[in-house]
Amino acid sequence: MEYDEMKILWDGMNQKIEEQKILTDKLILDMTKERYENKLRAISIPETIGALICFALATYIMIHFNKLNIWYLQVLGGFTIALCIIMPILSLKSIRKMTSIDISSNTYKESLIAFYRNETKFKRIQKISFYVSFLVLISAVITLGKIEKDIDVFIMTEKLKWMIPSGIGLLFIFTQWVLKKYKKVTTSAKDILKDLEN
């Protein structure tokens, strides 16, 4: 075998190895992107369901707004409607920003920086939602009490005196559990991105 023939064969093998490496890297990036998106789906699906529930509640209150015949009930109804629309939209937008990070075209560092920035916004919105949810719960109970049963909650009955504090307690436990789950999911998604460095 001549030197030139060996060189051509060697160059061909090098080219095939390089093509195989590019293909392997692309496959790793695609699998990482899929794992990352699947991980964040654990947040986006419950948030979407929660958003639909909030939108349904806002729509229901809008439809029956005329039953809120006292000014403070109208203020609470408007407050509930506004928060049931604004907070889910902000939450869904922050989740969408985290899921839209293009791992395959960004460098490792760019992906990680984008994730940290979007994760910080998401956590901030979740903390705000945590506190606002208590206000929404109270205003929704008052508003729905008037719409459904024509009850002015400010003139408390014995039944309502324990329902509101117990609802707040349950909401507190539930939101703490959700925040822990979301933190676990975002940490796992971050770890998936950090695996790209290797």
Secondary structure as UniProt FT lines:
FT   HELIX           3..63
FT   HELIX           65..67
FT   HELIX           71..99
FT   TURN            103..105
FT   HELIX           108..149
FT   TURN            153..154
FT   HELIX           158..194
FT   HELIX           195..197
//
